[in-house]
Amino acid sequence: MPTPALDPLKLKETLKAAGIPTRHAEAAVRVVAKAEAQAATKSDLDMAPAPSDSMIVKWLVGVILIGAFYLVLKAFFSAC
């Protein structure tokens, strides 16, 4: 488990010193801790599959063909 980037006790004390009520400061610390726990790590990103080059080429060719088909239809049926 990764080490938290923020110290929850220090964060709570900082919020309280800024005039935020204790209940609200504690709730904010819980939200930050939960978000920090759910954040993706570098190892998570390394495990994620990257799109292959062939998949990108297929999408680009598809988009280009659809665009060309649209232009042809627009040229022949522009009077409609």
N, C-alpha and C positions, 0 to 999 in steps of 0.2 A: 504494500500500500504506500503510495507516495506521501511525502511529508507535506502538510498543508503550507501553502504559500503565505497565508495570513495567520497571525496568532489570534485566536478567538477572544481570549481574555483581554489582550491589548486593544483589539477592535471595539469590544464592549465598553471598556473604560474610556476610549477616545470618544465614542458616541455619547456616553453619559456626560463627559466633560463638555461636550458641545451643547448640552442642554436637552438631549433627547431622553425621555423617560426610560427607566430601567426595562420595563416590559417591551418597549419598542426596540431598544438596543439589543436585547436578547433575541427577539424575533429576527432582527436584521442579521445577527450573527448566525442564527440557524439557517437562514436563507442562503447566506454566502457560503457556509460550510457545505450545504447540500449541493449548491451549484458547483463548488470546487470538487466535490466527490464525483460528480457526474461528468466533469470535463474530460475530453479525450486527451490521452497522453501521446507522446511520440510513438511509443510501441503500438498503441491502438491504431494510429494512422499508418504505421508501417505494415500492419496486418491487413488493412483494407485493400481490396483488389482495385488495381488501377485499370482504367479502360485501355484496351489494346489498340495499337495503331490501326489494325485492320478494321476495327469497329468504328473508329473515327472517320476513316476513309469511306466506309459504307454510308455513314450518315451524311457526309459532305456530298457524295455523289447523289444520294437521294434528294437532298435539298436542291442541288443544282438542276437535276432532272425535273423536279416539280416546278421550279422557277421557269425553266425553259418551256415546259408544257403550258404553264400559265400565260407566258408571253405569246405563244403560238395561238392559244385560244383567244386571247385578247385581240390579236391582230385580225383574226378571221371573223370574230363575232363582236367587234366594237360598235357596230351600228345598232345592235339590239338594245 
